[in-house]
């Protein structure tokens, strides 16, 4: 139940951040891992996502699950994202609730976007995403990541 509270509180706090603070670049240091996942995303003002992928950390690959809810967007798309993980000290810190900032678009097979996810354990995930479908997406989400 505390994961749900963290998830809800993080998503609510993110909605209150000013755009200028979101856009500021930060020095995250060297990446501690990488991640790849695929999700199905459906949006009509609100947004839902479900999918899975892989975390690469300290020479091992770990299967993960990804799900979330959010605000801002319209349409449906399949999203494939790859990126770097920062601030991960132990594998267990990767699972949990993340706040997500996103922007992107999809029309047919062409579509791109960027996402930044951050959890309360100091883990940040910077992702480049490719979308297929018909979707316009700009907003904030809460994402729940777990291990299979």
Order of alpha helices (4+ residues) and beta strands (2+ residues): alpha-alpha-beta-beta-beta-beta-beta
